[in-house]
Amino acid sequence: MNPGELAQVNVELDPGTRVDDGREVSYSVTDPSKAAFQIQLRVKGHVATSQVHFEGIGTSVSPIGSTVSIGFTGGIATPCILSGNESYFQTNKLPIDWMQSNLSDRGSLLLK
């Protein structure tokens, strides 16, 4: 993926899907020859979930090899946001102190 690019993956499950059949898609962001992260859909019983597995990059709270759950609801978008650069990526899972660490940038502006 190039900076500023949006990728969309549509997933539809057949009624009664109860088994995980390995639905994944991998993306590269820094080195086209290596996967950076993978979006995974998992089904257990009647419950579907999606997650991001960090294969070749990490964030401040999600190291390489970790997985972040992003949920799944059929028929609506489940966003996964990746921002930053090669030396400092961030995603949906923010550090616990994200508000405190952004005070110098936000100043006294109100959160809306």
DRENBABA-743989 format. One record per residue: residue number from 1; residue in three letters; chain; x, y, z of N, C-alpha, C in turn. Coordinates in nm, 4 decimals. Layout:
% residues N
@k NUM, r ALA, c A, neast X, nnorth Y, nup Z, caeast X, canorth Y, caup Z, ceast X, cnorth Y, cup Z
...
***
This chain:
% residues 112
@k 1, r MET, c A, neast 0.0839, nnorth -0.1175, nup 0.0000, caeast 0.0000, canorth 0.0000, caup 0.0000, ceast 0.0881, cnorth 0.1233, cup 0.0000
@k 2, r ASN, c A, neast 0.0438, nnorth 0.2224, nup -0.0692, caeast 0.1138, canorth 0.3504, caup -0.0713, ceast 0.0569, cnorth 0.4423, cup 0.0371
@k 3, r PRO, c A, neast 0.1357, nnorth 0.5401, nup 0.0857, caeast 0.0838, canorth 0.6339, caup 0.1859, ceast -0.0457, cnorth 0.6983, cup 0.1395
@k 4, r GLY, c A, neast -0.1409, nnorth 0.7075, nup 0.2295, caeast -0.2700, canorth 0.7689, caup 0.2000, ceast -0.3667, cnorth 0.6781, cup 0.1272
@k 5, r GLU, c A, neast -0.3279, nnorth 0.5561, nup 0.0993, caeast -0.4125, canorth 0.4648, caup 0.0239, ceast -0.5126, cnorth 0.3942, cup 0.1153
@k 6, r LEU, c A, neast -0.6287, nnorth 0.3676, nup 0.0617, caeast -0.7338, canorth 0.2974, caup 0.1339, ceast -0.7565, cnorth 0.1624, cup 0.0669
@k 7, r ALA, c A, neast -0.7555, nnorth 0.0570, nup 0.1449, caeast -0.7850, canorth -0.0762, caup 0.0921, ceast -0.9140, cnorth -0.1241, cup 0.1565
@k 8, r GLN, c A, neast -1.0008, nnorth -0.1806, nup 0.0780, caeast -1.1285, canorth -0.2301, caup 0.1287, ceast -1.1406, cnorth -0.3781, cup 0.0953
@k 9, r VAL, c A, neast -1.1786, nnorth -0.4568, nup 0.1948, caeast -1.1977, canorth -0.5999, caup 0.1763, ceast -1.3410, cnorth -0.6322, cup 0.2151
@k 10, r ASN, c A, neast -1.4188, nnorth -0.6820, nup 0.1212, caeast -1.5569, canorth -0.7207, caup 0.1508, ceast -1.5602, cnorth -0.8685, cup 0.1892
@k 11, r VAL, c A, neast -1.6295, nnorth -0.8975, nup 0.2986, caeast -1.6399, canorth -1.0342, caup 0.3472, ceast -1.7871, cnorth -1.0673, cup 0.3652
@k 12, r GLU, c A, neast -1.8285, nnorth -1.1784, nup 0.3071, caeast -1.9649, canorth -1.2266, caup 0.3260, ceast -1.9581, cnorth -1.3712, cup 0.3713
@k 13, r LEU, c A, neast -2.0300, nnorth -1.4022, nup 0.4767, caeast -2.0349, canorth -1.5385, caup 0.5275, ceast -2.1668, cnorth -1.6024, cup 0.4875
@k 14, r ASP, c A, neast -2.1600, nnorth -1.7259, nup 0.4438, caeast -2.2821, canorth -1.7985, caup 0.4128, ceast -2.3589, cnorth -1.8239, cup 0.5413
@k 15, r PRO, c A, neast -2.4915, nnorth -1.8210, nup 0.5352, caeast -2.5702, canorth -1.8518, caup 0.6555, ceast -2.5305, cnorth -1.9894, cup 0.7087
@k 16, r GLY, c A, neast -2.5133, nnorth -1.9967, nup 0.8377, caeast -2.4781, canorth -2.1241, caup 0.8998, ceast -2.3298, cnorth -2.1532, cup 0.9027
@k 17, r THR, c A, neast -2.2435, nnorth -2.0601, nup 0.8584, caeast -2.0991, canorth -2.0827, caup 0.8643, ceast -2.0591, cnorth -2.0989, cup 1.0095
@k 18, r ARG, c A, neast -1.9936, nnorth -2.2122, nup 1.0400, caeast -1.9575, canorth -2.2402, caup 1.1785, ceast -1.8109, cnorth -2.2774, cup 1.1944
@k 19, r VAL, c A, neast -1.7389, nnorth -2.2876, nup 1.0842, caeast -1.6013, canorth -2.3342, caup 1.0902, ceast -1.5084, cnorth -2.2304, cup 1.0279
@k 20, r ASP, c A, neast -1.3925, nnorth -2.2140, nup 1.0866, caeast -1.2928, canorth -2.1234, caup 1.0307, ceast -1.2327, cnorth -2.1879, cup 0.9064
@k 21, r ASP, c A, neast -1.2401, nnorth -2.1183, nup 0.7944, caeast -1.1823, canorth -2.1746, caup 0.6715, ceast -1.0641, cnorth -2.0926, cup 0.6218
@k 22, r GLY, c A, neast -0.9995, nnorth -2.0192, nup 0.7104, caeast -0.8752, canorth -1.9505, caup 0.6770, ceast -0.8882, cnorth -1.8358, cup 0.5792
@k 23, r ARG, c A, neast -0.9646, nnorth -1.7351, nup 0.6114, caeast -0.9770, canorth -1.6174, caup 0.5255, ceast -0.8825, cnorth -1.5095, cup 0.5749
@k 24, r GLU, c A, neast -0.7808, nnorth -1.4799, nup 0.4935, caeast -0.6835, canorth -1.3772, caup 0.5276, ceast -0.6469, cnorth -1.2984, cup 0.4032
@k 25, r VAL, c A, neast -0.5990, nnorth -1.1762, nup 0.4243, caeast -0.5408, canorth -1.0956, caup 0.3165, ceast -0.4213, cnorth -1.0215, cup 0.3767
@k 26, r SER, c A, neast -0.3076, nnorth -1.0256, nup 0.3062, caeast -0.1847, canorth -0.9631, caup 0.3567, ceast -0.1552, cnorth -0.8350, cup 0.2798
@k 27, r TYR, c A, neast -0.0963, nnorth -0.7374, nup 0.3499, caeast -0.0608, canorth -0.6087, caup 0.2907, ceast 0.0849, cnorth -0.5769, cup 0.3200
@k 28, r SER, c A, neast 0.1496, nnorth -0.5105, nup 0.2256, caeast 0.2857, canorth -0.4595, caup 0.2435, ceast 0.2782, cnorth -0.3074, cup 0.2465
@k 29, r VAL, c A, neast 0.3615, nnorth -0.2458, nup 0.3305, caeast 0.3624, canorth -0.0996, caup 0.3349, ceast 0.5017, cnorth -0.0405, cup 0.3195
@k 30, r THR, c A, neast 0.6039, nnorth -0.1082, nup 0.3648, caeast 0.7385, canorth -0.0519, caup 0.3557, ceast 0.8258, cnorth -0.1253, cup 0.2549
@k 31, r ASP, c A, neast 0.8119, nnorth -0.2563, nup 0.2444, caeast 0.8909, canorth -0.3382, caup 0.1526, ceast 0.7943, cnorth -0.4279, cup 0.0768
@k 32, r PRO, c A, neast 0.7749, nnorth -0.4031, nup -0.0530, caeast 0.6770, canorth -0.4800, caup -0.1303, ceast 0.7016, cnorth -0.6311, cup -0.1315
@k 33, r SER, c A, neast 0.8230, nnorth -0.6734, nup -0.0978, caeast 0.8519, canorth -0.8164, caup -0.1002, ceast 0.8161, cnorth -0.8864, cup 0.0310
@k 34, r LYS, c A, neast 0.7788, nnorth -0.8082, nup 0.1344, caeast 0.7457, canorth -0.8675, caup 0.2642, ceast 0.6092, cnorth -0.8184, cup 0.3118
@k 35, r ALA, c A, neast 0.5319, nnorth -0.9102, nup 0.3675, caeast 0.4020, canorth -0.8728, caup 0.4236, ceast 0.4234, cnorth -0.7947, cup 0.5522
@k 36, r ALA, c A, neast 0.3507, nnorth -0.6845, nup 0.5666, caeast 0.3606, canorth -0.6025, caup 0.6870, ceast 0.2574, cnorth -0.6458, cup 0.7902
@k 37, r PHE, c A, neast 0.1334, nnorth -0.6642, nup 0.7446, caeast 0.0273, canorth -0.7072, caup 0.8345, ceast -0.0752, cnorth -0.7873, cup 0.7568
@k 38, r GLN, c A, neast -0.1561, nnorth -0.8601, nup 0.8306, caeast -0.2565, canorth -0.9464, caup 0.7699, ceast -0.3903, cnorth -0.9234, cup 0.8392
@k 39, r ILE, c A, neast -0.4956, nnorth -0.9069, nup 0.7598, caeast -0.6312, canorth -0.8988, caup 0.8136, ceast -0.6863, cnorth -1.0415, cup 0.8109
@k 40, r GLN, c A, neast -0.7358, nnorth -1.0884, nup 0.9248, caeast -0.7829, canorth -1.2267, caup 0.9359, ceast -0.9280, cnorth -1.2297, cup 0.9814
@k 41, r LEU, c A, neast -1.0046, nnorth -1.3211, nup 0.9244, caeast -1.1413, canorth -1.3471, caup 0.9692, ceast -1.1420, cnorth -1.4850, cup 1.0320
@k 42, r ARG, c A, neast -1.1954, nnorth -1.4947, nup 1.1511, caeast -1.2012, canorth -1.6225, caup 1.2221, ceast -1.3458, cnorth -1.6511, cup 1.2615
@k 43, r VAL, c A, neast -1.3871, nnorth -1.7758, nup 1.2466, caeast -1.5222, canorth -1.8173, caup 1.2827, ceast -1.5114, cnorth -1.9313, cup 1.3828
@k 44, r LYS, c A, neast -1.5825, nnorth -1.9179, nup 1.4935, caeast -1.5863, canorth -2.0225, caup 1.5959, ceast -1.7306, cnorth -2.0368, cup 1.6397
@k 45, r GLY, c A, neast -1.7896, nnorth -2.1531, nup 1.6150, caeast -1.9315, canorth -2.1695, caup 1.6420, ceast -2.0095, cnorth -2.0809, cup 1.5474
@k 46, r HIS, c A, neast -2.0938, nnorth -1.9952, nup 1.6016, caeast -2.1697, canorth -1.9002, caup 1.5198, ceast -2.1139, cnorth -1.7583, cup 1.5301
@k 47, r VAL, c A, neast -1.9937, nnorth -1.7447, nup 1.5874, caeast -1.9367, canorth -1.6124, caup 1.6109, ceast -1.8194, cnorth -1.5864, cup 1.5162
@k 48, r ALA, c A, neast -1.8286, nnorth -1.4766, nup 1.4397, caeast -1.7196, canorth -1.4359, caup 1.3509, ceast -1.6478, cnorth -1.3162, cup 1.4125
@k 49, r THR, c A, neast -1.5163, nnorth -1.3159, nup 1.4069, caeast -1.4365, canorth -1.2035, caup 1.4534, ceast -1.3304, cnorth -1.1739, cup 1.3484
@k 50, r SER, c A, neast -1.2810, nnorth -1.0517, nup 1.3471, caeast -1.1693, canorth -1.0193, caup 1.2592, ceast -1.0589, cnorth -0.9602, cup 1.3446
@k 51, r GLN, c A, neast -0.9374, nnorth -0.9737, nup 1.2939, caeast -0.8220, canorth -0.9272, caup 1.3681, ceast -0.7115, cnorth -0.8893, cup 1.2721
@k 52, r VAL, c A, neast -0.6165, nnorth -0.8109, nup 1.3233, caeast -0.4990, canorth -0.7719, caup 1.2474, ceast -0.3794, cnorth -0.8422, cup 1.3100
@k 53, r HIS, c A, neast -0.3053, nnorth -0.9139, nup 1.2277, caeast -0.1834, canorth -0.9807, caup 1.2746, ceast -0.0644, cnorth -0.9061, cup 1.2159
@k 54, r PHE, c A, neast 0.0233, nnorth -0.8535, nup 1.3018, caeast 0.1401, canorth -0.7775, caup 1.2583, ceast 0.2538, cnorth -0.8737, cup 1.2261
@k 55, r GLU, c A, neast 0.2783, nnorth -0.8935, nup 1.0957, caeast 0.3804, canorth -0.9886, caup 1.0513, ceast 0.5194, cnorth -0.9260, cup 1.0408
@k 56, r GLY, c A, neast 0.5289, nnorth -0.8086, nup 0.9787, caeast 0.6593, canorth -0.7495, caup 0.9526, ceast 0.6775, cnorth -0.6103, cup 1.0078
@k 57, r ILE, c A, neast 0.5750, nnorth -0.5558, nup 1.0720, caeast 0.5850, canorth -0.4249, caup 1.1362, ceast 0.5231, cnorth -0.4357, cup 1.2747
@k 58, r GLY, c A, neast 0.5535, nnorth -0.3395, nup 1.3591, caeast 0.4935, canorth -0.3329, caup 1.4911, ceast 0.4564, cnorth -0.1889, cup 1.5212
@k 59, r THR, c A, neast 0.3841, nnorth -0.1698, nup 1.6301, caeast 0.3492, canorth -0.0357, caup 1.6763, ceast 0.4012, cnorth -0.0205, cup 1.8188
@k 60, r SER, c A, neast 0.3775, nnorth 0.0938, nup 1.8783, caeast 0.4277, canorth 0.1159, caup 2.0139, ceast 0.3629, cnorth 0.0220, cup 2.1157
@k 61, r VAL, c A, neast 0.2426, nnorth -0.0286, nup 2.0864, caeast 0.1749, canorth -0.1190, caup 2.1804, ceast 0.1485, cnorth -0.2573, cup 2.1213
@k 62, r SER, c A, neast 0.1820, nnorth -0.2774, nup 1.9942, caeast 0.1602, canorth -0.4068, caup 1.9279, ceast 0.2872, cnorth -0.4457, cup 1.8536
@k 63, r PRO, c A, neast 0.3739, nnorth -0.5260, nup 1.9186, caeast 0.5000, canorth -0.5630, caup 1.8543, ceast 0.4797, cnorth -0.6602, cup 1.7372
@k 64, r ILE, c A, neast 0.5820, nnorth -0.6771, nup 1.6555, caeast 0.5785, canorth -0.7749, caup 1.5463, ceast 0.5380, cnorth -0.9105, cup 1.6033
@k 65, r GLY, c A, neast 0.4463, nnorth -0.9769, nup 1.5359, caeast 0.3978, canorth -1.1080, caup 1.5802, ceast 0.2719, cnorth -1.1009, cup 1.6650
@k 66, r SER, c A, neast 0.2309, nnorth -0.9813, nup 1.7052, caeast 0.1106, canorth -0.9688, caup 1.7888, ceast -0.0145, cnorth -0.9581, cup 1.7018
@k 67, r THR, c A, neast -0.1296, nnorth -0.9756, nup 1.7659, caeast -0.2588, canorth -0.9714, caup 1.6980, ceast -0.3518, cnorth -0.8782, cup 1.7743
@k 68, r VAL, c A, neast -0.4252, nnorth -0.7926, nup 1.6997, caeast -0.5199, canorth -0.6984, caup 1.7588, ceast -0.6591, cnorth -0.7298, cup 1.7053
@k 69, r SER, c A, neast -0.7536, nnorth -0.7535, nup 1.7940, caeast -0.8912, canorth -0.7787, caup 1.7542, ceast -0.9565, cnorth -0.6494, cup 1.7074
@k 70, r ILE, c A, neast -1.0274, nnorth -0.6542, nup 1.5946, caeast -1.0992, canorth -0.5357, caup 1.5467, ceast -1.2491, cnorth -0.5624, cup 1.5343
@k 71, r GLY, c A, neast -1.2935, nnorth -0.6802, nup 1.5802, caeast -1.4360, canorth -0.7124, caup 1.5790, ceast -1.4870, cnorth -0.7445, cup 1.4401
@k 72, r PHE, c A, neast -1.6139, nnorth -0.7811, nup 1.4305, caeast -1.6755, canorth -0.8101, caup 1.3015, ceast -1.8268, cnorth -0.8018, cup 1.3173
@k 73, r THR, c A, neast -1.8898, nnorth -0.7247, nup 1.2305, caeast -2.0346, canorth -0.7196, caup 1.2219, ceast -2.0687, cnorth -0.7255, cup 1.0750
@k 74, r GLY, c A, neast -2.1428, nnorth -0.8257, nup 1.0326, caeast -2.1771, canorth -0.8412, caup 0.8921, ceast -2.2541, cnorth -0.7213, cup 0.8386
@k 75, r GLY, c A, neast -2.2212, nnorth -0.6805, nup 0.7157, caeast -2.2957, canorth -0.5741, caup 0.6505, ceast -2.2513, cnorth -0.4322, cup 0.6819
@k 76, r ILE, c A, neast -2.1556, nnorth -0.4155, nup 0.7739, caeast -2.1063, canorth -0.2804, caup 0.8016, ceast -1.9535, cnorth -0.2814, cup 0.8017
@k 77, r ALA, c A, neast -1.8943, nnorth -0.1649, nup 0.7910, caeast -1.7483, canorth -0.1537, caup 0.7879, ceast -1.6886, cnorth -0.1754, cup 0.9257
@k 78, r THR, c A, neast -1.5767, nnorth -0.2443, nup 0.9297, caeast -1.4973, canorth -0.2607, caup 1.0503, ceast -1.3614, cnorth -0.1997, cup 1.0201
@k 79, r PRO, c A, neast -1.3380, nnorth -0.0749, nup 1.0593, caeast -1.2148, canorth -0.0081, caup 1.0185, ceast -1.0914, cnorth -0.0557, cup 1.0936
@k 80, r CYS, c A, neast -0.9840, nnorth -0.0623, nup 1.0203, caeast -0.8512, canorth -0.0835, caup 1.0777, ceast -0.7657, cnorth 0.0285, cup 1.0214
@k 81, r ILE, c A, neast -0.7143, nnorth 0.1126, nup 1.1069, caeast -0.6393, canorth 0.2300, caup 1.0638, ceast -0.4924, cnorth 0.2104, cup 1.0997
@k 82, r LEU, c A, neast -0.4053, nnorth 0.2320, nup 1.0021, caeast -0.2614, canorth 0.2264, caup 1.0240, ceast -0.2049, cnorth 0.3622, cup 0.9843
@k 83, r SER, c A, neast -0.1343, nnorth 0.4250, nup 1.0762, caeast -0.0768, canorth 0.5571, caup 1.0467, ceast 0.0686, cnorth 0.5601, cup 1.0920
@k 84, r GLY, c A, neast 0.1394, nnorth 0.6615, nup 1.0487, caeast 0.2776, canorth 0.6789, caup 1.0905, ceast 0.3748, cnorth 0.6540, cup 0.9775
@k 85, r ASN, c A, neast 0.4972, nnorth 0.6125, nup 1.0148, caeast 0.5994, canorth 0.5829, caup 0.9158, ceast 0.6798, cnorth 0.4619, cup 0.9609
@k 86, r GLU, c A, neast 0.7824, nnorth 0.4280, nup 0.8829, caeast 0.8595, canorth 0.3071, caup 0.9101, ceast 0.9112, cnorth 0.2961, cup 1.0522
@k 87, r SER, c A, neast 0.9464, nnorth 0.4077, nup 1.1116, caeast 1.0042, canorth 0.4010, caup 1.2457, ceast 0.8997, cnorth 0.4128, cup 1.3569
@k 88, r TYR, c A, neast 0.7748, nnorth 0.4491, nup 1.3225, caeast 0.6745, canorth 0.4679, caup 1.4280, ceast 0.5337, cnorth 0.4524, cup 1.3708
@k 89, r PHE, c A, neast 0.4809, nnorth 0.3313, nup 1.3729, caeast 0.3443, canorth 0.3063, caup 1.3276, ceast 0.2484, cnorth 0.3059, cup 1.4455
@k 90, r GLN, c A, neast 0.1244, nnorth 0.3447, nup 1.4201, caeast 0.0152, canorth 0.3358, caup 1.5178, ceast -0.1043, cnorth 0.2725, cup 1.4480
@k 91, r THR, c A, neast -0.1941, nnorth 0.2160, nup 1.5256, caeast -0.3145, canorth 0.1547, caup 1.4701, ceast -0.4309, cnorth 0.1743, cup 1.5659
@k 92, r ASN, c A, neast -0.5409, nnorth 0.1005, nup 1.5444, caeast -0.6615, canorth 0.1138, caup 1.6274, ceast -0.6328, cnorth 0.0984, cup 1.7762
@k 93, r LYS, c A, neast -0.5391, nnorth 0.0133, nup 1.8118, caeast -0.5071, canorth -0.0095, caup 1.9528, ceast -0.4068, cnorth 0.0973, cup 1.9971
@k 94, r LEU, c A, neast -0.4553, nnorth 0.1946, nup 2.0710, caeast -0.3725, canorth 0.3078, caup 2.1142, ceast -0.3119, cnorth 0.2821, cup 2.2514
@k 95, r PRO, c A, neast -0.2010, nnorth 0.3494, nup 2.2824, caeast -0.1457, canorth 0.3388, caup 2.4170, ceast -0.2476, cnorth 0.3894, cup 2.5197
@k 96, r ILE, c A, neast -0.2448, nnorth 0.3351, nup 2.6382, caeast -0.3395, canorth 0.3731, caup 2.7432, ceast -0.3328, cnorth 0.5222, cup 2.7717
@k 97, r ASP, c A, neast -0.2133, nnorth 0.5809, nup 2.7658, caeast -0.1960, canorth 0.7225, caup 2.7991, ceast -0.1986, cnorth 0.8131, cup 2.6760
@k 98, r TRP, c A, neast -0.2727, nnorth 0.7755, nup 2.5718, caeast -0.2703, canorth 0.8531, caup 2.4471, ceast -0.3152, cnorth 0.9970, cup 2.4666
@k 99, r MET, c A, neast -0.4108, nnorth 1.0216, nup 2.5543, caeast -0.4564, canorth 1.1592, caup 2.5757, ceast -0.3452, cnorth 1.2418, cup 2.6416
@k 100, r GLN, c A, neast -0.2851, nnorth 1.1870, nup 2.7443, caeast -0.1774, canorth 1.2568, caup 2.8149, ceast -0.0607, cnorth 1.2836, cup 2.7212
@k 101, r SER, c A, neast -0.0244, nnorth 1.1847, nup 2.6383, caeast 0.0914, canorth 1.2018, caup 2.5506, ceast 0.0650, cnorth 1.2997, cup 2.4367
@k 102, r ASN, c A, neast -0.0603, nnorth 1.3361, nup 2.4117, caeast -0.0933, canorth 1.4315, caup 2.3062, ceast -0.1246, cnorth 1.5711, cup 2.3589
@k 103, r LEU, c A, neast -0.1108, nnorth 1.5930, nup 2.4891, caeast -0.1407, canorth 1.7245, caup 2.5453, ceast -0.0559, cnorth 1.8356, cup 2.4837
@k 104, r SER, c A, neast 0.0711, nnorth 1.8067, nup 2.4565, caeast 0.1561, canorth 1.9117, caup 2.4004, ceast 0.1078, cnorth 1.9537, cup 2.2598
@k 105, r ASP, c A, neast 0.0487, nnorth 1.8615, nup 2.1857, caeast -0.0053, canorth 1.8938, caup 2.0533, ceast -0.1443, cnorth 1.9563, cup 2.0616
@k 106, r ARG, c A, neast -0.2281, nnorth 1.9065, nup 2.1505, caeast -0.3672, canorth 1.9507, caup 2.1601, ceast -0.3818, cnorth 2.0768, cup 2.2439
@k 107, r GLY, c A, neast -0.2923, nnorth 2.0968, nup 2.3383, caeast -0.3028, canorth 2.2135, caup 2.4252, ceast -0.4318, cnorth 2.2101, cup 2.5044
@k 108, r SER, c A, neast -0.5001, nnorth 2.3205, nup 2.5091, caeast -0.6236, canorth 2.3272, caup 2.5864, ceast -0.7474, cnorth 2.3105, cup 2.4973
@k 109, r LEU, c A, neast -0.7302, nnorth 2.2567, nup 2.3784, caeast -0.8462, canorth 2.2351, caup 2.2910, ceast -0.9376, cnorth 2.1287, cup 2.3503
@k 110, r LEU, c A, neast -1.0666, nnorth 2.1485, nup 2.3366, caeast -1.1647, canorth 2.0526, caup 2.3881, ceast -1.1759, cnorth 1.9322, cup 2.2946
@k 111, r LEU, c A, neast -1.1950, nnorth 1.8151, nup 2.3514, caeast -1.2256, canorth 1.6962, caup 2.2718, ceast -1.3735, cnorth 1.6970, cup 2.2422
@k 112, r LYS, c A, neast -1.4101, nnorth 1.6766, nup 2.1187, caeast -1.5537, canorth 1.6777, caup 2.0824, ceast -1.5949, cnorth 1.5435, cup 2.0330
***
